[in-house]
Amino acid sequence: MLKIFSILFFPLSFVNAYGQQATYAASESGREAGIDFEENKGQWPAQVHFMADIHGGRVFFENGAFTYVLHSLDDLEKIHSESHEKNTPMEAGKVQCHAFQVRFEGSNSYHVPNGNDELKFHRNYFHGNDPSKWAADVRMYQGITYPEIYAGIDLRVYGNGSNLEYDYIVVPGGDPGLIREAYHGLDAGAWQLTKEGSIILQTALGNITQLKPVAYQIINGKRKEVKVAYRFQGNSPDDNTFGYHFPEGFNTQHELIIDPVLVAATYSGSTSTNYGHCATYDAQGNIYTGAISFAQGYPVTAGAFQTTFGGSVDIAISKLDPTGSALLYATYIGGMSQDYPHSLVVNTSGQLYVYGSTMSTNFPTTAGSFDQTHNGIADIIVAGLSATGNSLIGSTFVGGTANDGWNNLTYNYGDTYRGEIILDGNDNPYIASTTNSANFPVTAGSYDNTSNGAHDAVVFKLNPALTSLMWSTFLGGSQDDGANGLVLNATGDVYVCGSTQSFNFPVLPGTINSSFIGGSSDGFVFLLSNNGSAMTTSTFFGTSGNDFIFFTDLDGSGNVYVFGQSDIAINPTSGVYANPGSPQFIASMDPGLFSINFQTVFGGGNMNDRISPTAFMVDVCDHVYAAGWGDVTAYPVTSNAIQPTTDGSDFYLIVLDMNATSLIHATYFGGTGWEHVDGGTSRFDPNGIVYEAICQNATNMTTTPGAYSPNNMAGSYDIAVFKIDFQAVGVIAQASAAPSDTICLNDLAQFSNNSLNATDYIWNFGDGSPLDTNAAPSHFFLTSGTFNVMLVAMDSTSCNIADTVYLVMTVLPLPTVDLGNDTTICGTVNLVLNASSPNVTYNWSTGATTSSITATVPGTYWVVVDNGFCQATDTIQILSFQPPDIGSD
């Protein structure tokens, strides 16, 4: 699948080029305005099948062609501004325009496009006094498809964030060499091919960029990038015609696949300065962010747990919907001094747990919590927020009389606030952190309940209500030690990673490195038993320099992965993707920590050019994901990068194939200014989607259409967040229903299958009907009710074989109406027809809208009753005969 074209969208409050003013009904789903595709029901010229609004104009989709009509936004803004200055209605003014057309030369131009994924709202056009030019109930779609625009090639058009994009879907055996795009309406030779491989098109209103095309395939469950470039195919330099060239060819037995997607990116909406720390997700894909706020002005929501600023520095929490377009709740959590979030995690009930630190003696705790009293200078805090953010399900201090939760072993800005919180299957929180307190609360029978030095790592487990410390242990030697990350294995044992300066840090003889390696610090990996009472295995890891391990994760076989940094480059193992001489390392070890499966480094090949790690994961296909921020200038990116260039200070994200054998994705993300976080963890979810917090002082970070806060409102630093779906996991089940997930009893439900990398499908409609193995079946529900529709998407050659997704279908009953049987009347017709039914509206064949009418002449009468979603109709025929004349008396 080829990503061909990207341009910004144009808002929908617009008078179209043909002088008609459209009225737009609100979306029933609350969907924000974006790029929607409108069918033609007579409101456009006859050759147009669909229309889409884009930034600065419109696109009309015709047989074998797209027609772009662009308008000068400066001219429109001038007219708008003058109307405000004069305090008069807007008047007509001169607006510069430019129309041009993309024709698909040699295409099957008689193939008309079809709408994909109908939206719940319609548009209506009622302008002028000529009803023949009106159009009602105009359907809207999320995309359109030109089937077989070339032999074996479909063309799919859709909105991706703020961009209009179209993909060629080349089926096995299809020939992309058939594709030829000719630009008409531009000046001769009005194009330029950039060194990055994009095309700059010159219009009278400015330049439009066609981004460099990308293509790749899924072969045996693995993603393979295919090199592709534009190829000039005109007969002369003045002929604006292009095609596509594959310099290394491609596997013609497989389809070409799609790109990574920027799902969400938004600022917080705060009007006060705040610093970004951490982010996470829930099972529904909602986005959670944690920041520190310095004043009143964070966009707290009505009914939130804490709507007023506590003083000095407060924790600020936001929950946004999966697209980042709606704020679901926002709250402060804090006391009168300094409070910091370090890590966030959400349980199975949608409750958010916050691990952090506080200097506030009045930090809010809950009755019966493990510790309601502040103990020292800085204490660790663990707080749980309800699913709606309106109350605490628990909150406790954990600490001794010195500093707790502040890491002395720092290498990057923000490392002070390292540490992590995770949950087990019973929603018990586990925390990896640090302490300077010799009297940190540890439990009897724990692995180590005695402080070892001035600064120890600590690991502890709480119950879900945060009322009990289930176990707690020190971890360290005689020098400084810090725990940064942790993960549970299949038996509930806890792998802990971090850094140590202690030569006598506890390790197991015979492991990868059972002696301190060198420099002032080594990384370590330590396996605690599931009750915190014993060491199962432990090893040092690193070089003769300074080494830090920040994150750890496990693959499906229990192998241990770590993500960290060294100031002396680690030597990559044979056969891995690597950027030698770089400071970031990723390594895989066997579960017992006795051998290294592989190790590699990535970056720009300069030890001083490093990122600060923020997130790490290994997915079900053993792909390896890593993210961080820093002053990066020469890090490699892939051709499908969301952001291929950097201003020298951005986030950097990378995805490696199984065993790190190849680079799947790499991209920058950010704006101008200093993109960073001030300490804390962000996360990847199991589907390969990153939820990344940013502390952003710029106003030009790319945000997605409908973003809750598209601009930095703080005037200084603000927490922003972005969510990118790398689509690297094997089979991903995705489904939708049309006309929507709520239908009437007599409607046919059409199911769309948007699954990735699947070859076989099983649908269970939840109503007792037989299973359906069609890719995109249709189904009649015979009764009303709520049904859990299940799709299992499968590919026996994929790494994860199958994935399941559920749709909740609501089938509404029809309203009832009964006008009775057809009737024959002798003499004068005077019959009351009653269609009365609760909570409905009426539309009679006579034009009446009352619940009943009186029929006074013979004929056929009908009524439509409408309950606001479903309709029912009944008809009655009335015949009349005059009585016979029997004569006079």
N, C-alpha and C positions, 0 to 999 in steps of 0.2 A: 504494500500500500504506500502510495507516495504523497507526502505532504507537499502541496503545490503552491498555495497562495495564502498570504496573510495580510489583512488590513483591518484597521480599527473599526468598530461598529459605530453606527449613528443612532442617537436616541429616537424614540418613536413619536415624539410630539412634533409632527412635521407635516406641512401641506405638500401633497405630492405634486409631481411634475405635470399632472393633468388637471390641476385646479380643484381636486376633490379633497374635502377635509374628512379624514377618517376618525371614527369614534372607536375607542378601545375598551372593551369590557375588562374588569379586573380579573386577574387569574384566580381561580378557585383554590389553587394550591399555594398561593402567596408567592409564586415564582417571580423573581425580579426581572425587569426588562433586560433583554439581551438580543441576540440575533435569532429571530423567529422567521419562519417562511410562510407566506400568506398565499393561499390559492387565489386564482383569478375566477371570479364569478360575474364578470362583466364590468368591474370597476377599472380594469386596465385594458389596453388594446388587445385585440383577439390573439396576436401571436405570443402573448405572455402567458406562461403557465403558473409561475410563482414569482413573488417579489420578496426581497429582504432588505431591511434598513441597515445601512452601515454608517460608519463615522464619516459625515460629510456628504451623504447622498444615499443612493439606492442601487440595487442590482436587480435586473429583470431577467428571468430564466426562460429562455425560448428554445425551440428545436435546434439542437446543435450549437448553441451560442449563449453567452452571458452578455448583457448590455449594462454597462455602468453609467449612471448619471450622477455626476459629482457637482457639489455646490460650494461656493466660497463661504466658509464659516465666519470669516471676518466680516463679509458683507451682511450676513444674517445678524451677527452680533451688533453691527453698527445700527441696523434698523431697530433692533430691540432696545439698544441703549438710548437712541434718540426718542423713542416713544416714552421712556421713563423720564428723560430730561424735560420733554414738553408736556408730560402728564396727559398724553392723548392716546387714543387707540393706535395700534401699530398700523402704519401706512405702507403701501407698496413701495418698493425701492428696487434699484438695480442690483441684481445678484449675478455674479459671474458663475458660469456653468461650463462643464466639459463632459461630453458623452463619448464613450468609446466602446468597442465591442470585441470580445474574445470569441473567435469562431474556431470550432474544432474541425479542422479541415479533414475531409475524407471520412467523417464520422457517419454513423447511421442516424442521420438528422431527423428521420421520421420517428425515432424512438422518443417519446415524451417522458418527462420526469414524473416520479411518483413521490407523494409525501411520506415521510417517516416519522413515527412517534407523534401522533396527534396530541396537541395540547388541550387543556380543559376549557380555555376561553376562546371566544370568537370575536370577530370584528364586524362592524356594520357601517355601511356607507350610505348616507342619506343627504345628498347635496344637490341643490337646484330643484327645479320643478318638473324634471323629466324622469318619471319612475323607471323608465327602461335603463337608466344609467345608475340606479340604486343597486346595492348588493347587501343582502342580510345574511347573518350567520356564516360569515366567511371563515372557513376553517384555518387553523394555524398548526404548523408542524415544527419539530425541532430540527429537521433536516429534509433533504430530498435526494433521490437517487435517479440517475439516468441509466436504466438497464441496457447493457450491451451497447454503450455508445460507440465502442469499437468491438470487433469480434473478440469475445473472451475477456472483455474489459468493462467493468461497471464504473461509473463516476458518481461518487458520493459527496454531497455538499452539506456542510454543517457549521455551526458556530462553536468555536473552541475558545472559551473565555471571551476576550474582547476581539478575537480574530475571526474572520470568515475564512474557512479552509475548504479545500476539496481534495479528495483522495481518489486516485485510480486504483481499483481493486483488480489486479491481474490474476485470473484464475490459472491453475496449472495448464500449460500449453499456450497461454495467451502471449501475444507479442507486443510489448510496450513500444516497439519501434513504429507502430502504426500511429501513435499519438503525435499530432501536430497542432499547435496552438498559434493562431494568427491574430495579431492585434490590429484592428482597423479603427481609424479615428484618431490615431496618434500621428505626430509628424514622422516623416520618413527617417528611419534610423534613430528614433527617439528612445534609445535604450542603451544601457551600459552594463556589462558583466563585471561584477566586483571580484576582487582577489579571493574573497571568501566563497564565491560561487553563487551569490545572489544576483538578481536582475533588477536594475533601477529603471523604472518606466517614467518618462517625462510627460506630464500633462500640463495644461494651461494653469492649473491650480497648485502645482507642485509635484514632487516626485512620489511615486508609489513603489514600494519594495516587494518583489516576489522573493521570498526567502529561498535559500539553497534547498533543493529537494533532498529528501532522505528516504531510504528504503531498507527494510530488513525482513528476514523470514524466520519462522519457527521450524526447525528441523530436528526431529527426535527429541522434542521437548526443550531444545536450546535455541536461544536467540542468536541469529547470525546477521550481522550488519552487511548490507550490500552497497557498494560504492555506486553513486549515481550523480550525474551532473547534467545541467542544461546543455543542449546542443543547438546551435543556430542552424536553421534549416531553410532560411530565405534564399531566394534566387539572386539577391543582391544585398549590399549592406543596408539598403533602404527598406528591405522587406522584413517586417517585424514578425517573423515566424520562428517558433522554437519547438524542439522535441526533447527527448531524454536519452542519455547515453550511459551505458553500464560498462565501464572500462574493463572490469574483471568478470563480466557476465554474472549470471545468477542461476540458481537451481530452478529449472522450469517446471519441476514436479510439485512445487510448493507456492502458495500465495505470498505476496509481499505484505508486510505488516505495518502497524501504526506507530505513532510517536509517543513519548512521555507527555503527560498532560499536567499543566498547572491548574489544579482544582480550585484553589482558594489562595488569596493573598489580601490582607487587610491590615490597617492600623487599628488601634484600640478605640479611638474616638475620645480619648482623654484630652481635656483642656489644660491639665497640669502635667508637669514633668514626671516621667516614670522610666525606670530602667527594666529592660526585658531580661528575664532569667530562664524560664522553662516552659515546656509545652507537652501536651499529651493528647490522647484520643479516647473515645469509647467505642463500643461495638457497633453503634450506628454511624460512626464516622464524624461525630461532633468534635469540635476543636476546643481545647482548654489551654489557657495561657496563665502564667504566673509572672508577676512583675513586682517591683518595689515602687511605691508611690510616695511623693514628697508633699502632697497637699490635697485639699479638697478639689475635686474636678474630674476624678476618674468616673466613667459613665455607669455608676452603680444603678441597679434596677429597683423598681418599687418592690418592697417586701423582701429585699435581700437581707442576709444575715446581719450585715453591718453597713449601713448607708452613710456613716459619717467617718471622717478621717480621725484616726486615733491619736496621732502626734508623731513628730520626727520622721519616721519611715514606717510605712505600713505595707503588708502584703496586699496585692491587688489581683483578684482572680476574675477571669472572664470565661464564659462558655458561649461558643458560637455554633451555628448550624453547620452541616458538612460543607457547604459552599462558602462559608465565611460572610454570608450576606445578612444574617440576622443574629442579633445579640440575644441569647436565651436567658442569661443572667450575668450580673457582675456585682462583686462585693469587695469591700475591704475586709481584712482580718488582721487585727493588730491592737497593740496597747499604746502607751504613751512614749515608748522609746523606739528602738530600731528592730524591725522584724523582716526576715528574709525568706523567700521560698527557694528551695534547692532542687526539688524533684516532685513531680505529680504523677499519680496513677489513678485509674477509675476502676471500680469493682463491677461485678455483674449486675448490680442494681442501679448503676448510673451514679453512684456516690463517689465523690472525688476525695482522695486522700492527699494531703499536703505534708511533705517533710521539709523542715526548714530550721531556722535558728532565730532566737529572740533575745533581746536585752531588756524587754518590757516585763516588769514585775507583775503587771496587770494584764498580760496576754490572756485572751479569753479561753478559759478551760471549762469543762463540763463537770457536773456533779457526778461523783463516783469515779472520775478518771484516775489513772494510775498515779499521777502526781499533779496536784493543783497549785503547788508552790514553786516559785522561781528559786533556783538553788545557787547560782553563781553569776559571773559576769555575763556570759552568753550560755543559754541552755538550748538543747535540741527541742523542737516542738513537732508533734504529729497531730494534725487536725483532719477530721472528716466532715465534708459538707454534704448535706442532703442533695438528692437529685435535682431539686429545683433551686438550690442555693439559698434557701430561706432560713436554714437552721444548721447547727452543728450536730452531727450524730455522735461526736466524741471529740475531745481535744485534751492534750496532756503535755506537760513538761517531761523531759527525760534528761537528767544531767546531774553533775556534781558541783562543787564549790568553785571550780575554775572555768575556763572556756570549754564549751562543748559544741561540736558541729562546725568549727572553723579549722580548716586544714592548713598546717604549717608547711607541707610539702607542695610548693607551687612551682610551676614552670611557665604557665601562661597567665595572662590577665584573667581574673575570675576564678582561678583554681581554688581560692579560699573557700568557695561554696560548693565544692565537689561533694559527692555522696549520692545515694540513690535509694528510692523506695520501690518495692515490688509487692505483689500479692500472691498468695497461693490459691488453690482451688476452693478453699473455704473462706476466702477474703481476709485472711490474717496478714497484716503488714509485716514485711521484713525491711530493716534499714541497715545500710552500711554507712559508717560515718567515722568521726575522729573525736578524741577527747584529750584535754590537758588535766582532767580531774582524777586524782588518785582514788577518790571515793565515788566514781561513776557507778550507777546502780547496775550490778551484775547479780546473777542468780546462783544459788547453791547448785553444785553439780555441773556448772558450765565448764567449758574447755579451759578457760583461764579467768579466774576471778580476782587476780592480783595485778595491779598496774605494773608495767614493766619499765617504763621510762617516762620522760617528761611529756611525751605525745604519743598516744597509742591509737591504733585502729579499734573500733568497736563494731560489733554486729549484734542486733537484737531483734526479737519477734514479739509483737503485741497481738492481743485479740482484736476482732473487728470493732468492738465498741470502745477500744482504747482504755479499758478499765483495768487490764491486767498485763504485766510484763511476763510473758510466757517463758522466755529465756533471754539471757544477755551475757555477752562475754567480751573480755579484752582480747586483743590480737596484736602481738608485736614483740620487739626485743628491747634492748637497753637504749636505743636511739629513737629518732622520730619515725613513726609509722602512720600511714593513712589508708583507709579503705575508700575506694571510689565507686565500685560497682558490684553487683551480685546477680546471680541467676540460680534458679532451682533446677535440679535434675529430676528424672522420672520418679525417684524414690523420696523426693523432698529434701535431699541433702543440698547444701548451699555452697556454691562456688563464689568466692570473694576475690576481687582483684584490687590492686592498689600499688603503692610504692613504699619502700622502706629504706632507711639509712642504717638499719641494724644488721651487723654481721651475724648476730645470733638470733635473727628472726627464725621462727620455727619452720623447718622444712623436713621433708622425708628423704632419707638417704636413698640414692639410686634414681631420683627423679631427674628431670632435664638439667637442672643446675641445683645441686644440694649445698653449694657454697656461694657466698656473696661474690659477685663477678667483678665489680670495680666501679670507679667513679664515686660520687657522693651518694647516689641512690640507685637501687635496682627496682624493677617491677617484680610483683609476686602474684601467684595464683594459689589460693588456699581452699581446700574442700572441708567444710564442717559437716558433721553428722546432723541429721534432721532435727535433733533435739538440742543442738548447740553444745553437746557435751564432749565431743572428741574430734581430733584431726584425722581425716581419712587419708589425705595426701596433700603435699604442698611443694612448691618449687619457686626458686628465683628465676627471673627472665630478664635478659637485656644484653648490654655490651660493657666494655670497659669504661664507658662514659656514664652520663646520667640518663636514667631510664624511668619512664612513667607509664603505667597501664591505667587507662581511664574507664574502659568498658569491657564486658565479657558477655558471651552468648554461647549457646550450644546448637549443634545441628541435630538431625534426626537420629544419628547414631551415637549421640552423647559426646562427640568430640568437642573440645573446649576451644573457643575462638577469643582472641583479645585484640584490642585496638589501643595503641599508645604511641609514644614518641621517644626518640633518643637523640642525644646531641652528637652521637657517632653513628653513622648509617649502618643498619643491619644488612648483612649479605643475603639477598633473595635466594631461595632454593631454585633448583633447575625446573624449567617448564612453566613458571608463573609469569603473569603480567607484572612488570615492575618499572619504576622510575628510579634507577640507581642513584645513590647519593642524596636521597630525600629523607626527611626526618620522621614521617609518619610510618608506622609499621602495623601490619595485620599478620597474625600468626594463628595456626591451628595446631592443637596438641591432642593426644589421645586422652580418654577420660581419666586415666590414672596419672597423667602428667609425666609420663616416662619418656615420651618421644615427641618430636615435632613432625607433624604431617606436612606442613609447608609454612614458609614465612616470606613476606614480601614487603616492599616499601613503595609509597606513592607520594607524589608531589612534583615540584619543579626541578628536582635535581640539585637544590641548593639548601644546605642545612640551616641557613638563617631564614629561609622563606617557608615558614610553617603555619599551620592552622591550629586553632584550639578545638579539640574534639568536642562535639555536642551530642551525637547520636550514633548508634551502632546496632546492627541486627544481622542474623543469618536466617534466611527464609526457608520454607519447606523444600525448595529446590536446591538448597545449599548455596544460593547466591549470597554474596556478602555486600552489605550496605554500610557506608560510613559518611558522616557529615561533620563539618566544622567551619570555623571562620578565621580569617586572618588577612595579612597583607600579602596577597597572592598575585603573581603576575604571569607566571609561565607554566601553570598547571595544565595538563592535557584535557581537552574536552572532546566529546564525540560530535558527529555531524548533526545529531538530533538534539543537541543541547537546548534547554529552555533559554539559557542566556550564554551565548558562546564567548563573550568578551567580558573583561573586568576593568574597573578603574583603578585596580590595585588593592582594593579593600572590599571583599565580598565573602559570601558563603560559598563553599565548594562541596559538592556532593558527588559520590562515586558509587557505582555498582559493579562488582566483579562476578564473573562466572564461577561455577563450582570449582573448588580448589584453586581459585584465583588464577585460572589459566588464561583468561582474556578480560578485556574491558568491555562491559555492556553499555554503561551510560556514564557520562561525566559532564557536569554543568556548573557554571557559576550562578549565583542569584544575589541580587541586591540593587541598590541605586547608587547615587553618588554619596559621598560622605563615609562615615565610619560605621559599617555594619558589624555588630558583635553581639555577644551576650555578656552579662555581668556575673555569670556563674550559674550553673544549673544544667539539667539534662533536658533534651528534647527526645523525640521517639520516632521510630519506624513502626508501622503496624504489620501484622503477618501478611498482608496483601502487597507489601512493598511500597507503602505510601508513607512519606515523611511528614511529620507535624513539627515544624521548626520555629522556635521563638527567635525574634531579632530585637536588639536594642538599636533603634534607627533614628538618626538625627536629620535625615534628608526628607524631602517631600516628593521625590520622584521615583520611589520604589514602584515597580510594576504591581498594580493591584488588579484583581479580577472584576469583571462587570458585576454591578450590584453589590460590590463589597460594602460591608457595614460602615467602614470609614475609609474611603479611598484616599484620604489625605491625612498628613500628620497635623493634628489640631493642637498639639501641645506647644508648638513653637520652639521646642527643644527636643530632648530625647523622648521617644515614645516606644512602647512595646508594639511590634508588628508580628505577624505570623504568616507563614506560607505553608501550603500543603501541595506536594507534588506526588502524583501517581506514576511510578516508573514502569509499571506494567511488565515487570520481569518475572513474576511468579508464573508457573506453568499454566494450569487450567484455572480460570477465574469465571465462576458462574455469574451471569448478569441477565436480568430479565425485566420486562415491563409489559404492561397491558394496555390495550386500546379498546374503546375510546378513552378509558381511564380505569383505575382500580375500583371505581364505584360505578355499577351499571344497573340497568333495570332488568327485570326478570325475562323480558322477551328480547333482550339484546344479545348479539353474538359477541363473545369476548375474543379478541384477537391478541395472542401473546407474541411478543417480540423477543427473540433470543439474541442478546448482545454479548454472549460469553466469549472469552478470549481463549484461543489455543485448544478448543475442544472439537472432537469429531463425532461424538455420539451423545444422545440426550434422552433423559427420561423425565416426563412430566406426570405429576400426581396432582389432580385438580381438587382433591380433598373432599369430594362429594360422593365417593363410592364408585365413580365411573372407572372404566379400565384405564390403565397406564397408556400414555401416548409417547411414541418415540420420534415424532416429527420434530424438526428443528424449531419451527415456529407455528404451533398448531392454533386452531380456533376451537372454541368450546361453548356449548349451550349449557347453562346451569338450569336444572329442572325445578328447583325450589329456591326461594329467597333465603338469605342468611349470610353469614360470614364464613369464608372458606380460606384455609391456608393452602395455597398452591405452591408446590415444591418442584423446583427444577434441579436435576442432577446433571451436570455437564461432565463429560468424560473424554479422556484420551489415554489409551492403554500404553502409549509410548512416552507419555509425559512423566516428569519427575514426581508429580503429586496425583496423577491418574484421574482424580475426580474432585469436584467442588460442588457445593450445594447452596442454593439461594431460595428464599421464601418470599412470596407475595401474598399479602392479605387482600382478598377480593371481597367486596361488599356487594351483594345482589339485593336490590331493593324490590319490595313487592309493588305491583301495579295498583294504582287507585281503582276502585270499583265503580262501575256505572252500569245501570240496567234501565233502558227505556221501555222494556216490555216487548211483547210479541207484535209482529205486524198486525194491523187492525183494519177492519172494514166497518164503516159507519153508514147507517141509513139516515139520510137527511143531512141537516146542517152539521158541519165539522166544528166541534168546540171541545178539544181534548187537551188536557194539561199534561205536558211531558216533564217529568221530574228527574233530574240527574243529581240530586243532592247527595253530597259525600263530604266528609270532614276534611278541612284544610286543603281545598283544591280551588282552582280557578276554572272557568267555563268558557268555551268558545263554540257557539251554536252555528249551524249552517245558515241561520237567519241573520247572523251578526250579533245576536244577543250574548251577554256575558253574565246573565243571572243564572241561578241554580235551576230555574224552571221556566218554561215558556208555555203559551197556549197556542196550539195549532188550530187555525181557523179555515185552512184550505187543504185539500188533499195534496199528497206529495211525499217525498222522501226527506226525512229530517235526520240530522246527525249532530252529535256533540262530542267535543274533545275535552276531557277533564285532565288537569295538570297539577300535580302536587309539588311542583318546583323542580323535579328531577325526572320523574316518569310520567308518561301519558297513557290514557286508555280512551278508546272510542267505542261508541255504540250507535247503531242506526235503526230507525223504525220507518216502515212504509205505511202510510195511511191512505186507504181507498174509500171512496164515497159513492153510494148509490142513492138515487132519489126513490122514495116509496112509490108503488104503482098508483095510478089514478083510478079510484073505484067509482067515480062519478058522483053526481049530486044526490042529495036526499030527494 
